[in-house]
Amino acid sequence: MSTDFYWRIGMEGDHASLRTPRRYNRGHAGGHGPGNIAPAIRGGRLDGYSYIDHMAAVVKASESAGFVGGLLPSFPVTEDPWATASALARESDTYRFMVAFQPGFLHPLQAARMSASLQRATGGRLVYNIISGGGGAPQLWWGDKVAHDDRYARTSEFLDVLRGVWDGRPFDYDGRFFKAEGAALPPLLTGQPFPEVYFSGSSGAAVDAAGRHSDYYLSWLEPFDDLRAKFDGVRARSEKSGRTPKFAVRIDIVARHTEEAAWAELEKGWASVDRAAADRAAQGDSVGAARIKGWVPEHITGYRDLEVQPNVWCGFSLIRGGPAFGLVGSYEQIAERLDQLIDLGVDAFILAGNPHLEEAYRVGEEVLPLLRRTTPTRVRTRSTR
């Protein structure tokens, strides 16, 4: 048995470590300050080593450490994942690029042409991370005021049209959000594999849409019993569509040679927590984010209050935003938890750690080889053919 392990690629820059969550020293999200790399300032001038060069280094590091591909997230503060995937594709001939995007902001016919072109150029290495939006300021940034459940209806229409034109035969569609008449991919773009679909969302509307369209239902990490119940719900809804879902989980990891060292690393990050800023960042109508907030205690006396089960810690969003839950522990403990998640039904993982370059090596070389229930999917590189 093998499992696909993806690594997150920081698209907005990268922190020097979890201990310095507001200190970007890769990319220029925080400006071009002293100590920055990619780009760095040398002799008073930028050195020409750009952030895309740094992302290419993360691609090569994670590939060599055993990851099958990388997630390219999409937020108002990030670079564009479609353009970045195109630029990075030449850095490897096997690495897959999981492009995150919101279907509402791209016409499905344009998405079909872009996707088929990327598949043709890369040998079929494009993967979709479909997100329908968490509401709040990030949604309004796009000028999008479509209601929560309607966003998932729009996503379903988007994927109906995209699949409808994929084989090149004329396709008509008359939906609430999208229309097409005699639409089809041109002959030179047909015949490409349709990208695997990783579908995110925790609401009933999201799970219904995932049941129809997803190859992998993707969730942030939650306490294992809650995750099991969530998967059971997706299975039940997927059965109505005659589909058998697969499951993937996105997890931040702090792994060290001992459990004490891992918690010590986290404790240093905890010193910088800005609870008010984290609450502001979590505003919106995302059901998943609301579920996460429900697990965070109102009164916290210390960082260990947020360990909801052994090695499962729900305070990451308080330190640096994003998903709340992650795994903290020794290399052996983290491998054991990943094995438990595989027993629970997880078929693929998206892992992450700060800084993404160094932690890709650490997790890939120290944790993944300790797995007992699976082996990471290996792809054949030019050097092994």
ABEGO torsion letter per residue (X at the ends): XBBBBBBBBBAAEBBABAABAABBABEAAAEBBBGBBOBBBBGGBBAGBBAAAAAAAAAAAAAAAGBABBBBBBBAABBBAAAAAAAAAAABAABBBBBBBBAAABBAAAAAAAAAAAAAAAGGABBBBBBAEAEEAAAAAAGBABBAAAAAAAAAAAAAAAAAAAAGBBBBBBBAABBBBGBBBBAAABGBBBBBBBBBEABAAAAAAAAAABABBBBBBBBAAAAAAAAAAAAAAAAAAGBBBBBBBBBBBBBBABAAAAAAAAAAAAAABBAAAAAAAABEABAAAAAAAAABBABBABAAAABABBGBBAAAAAAAEEBABBBBEBAAAAAAAAAAAAAAGBABBBBBBOBAAAAAAAAAAAAAAABAABBBBBBBBAAAX
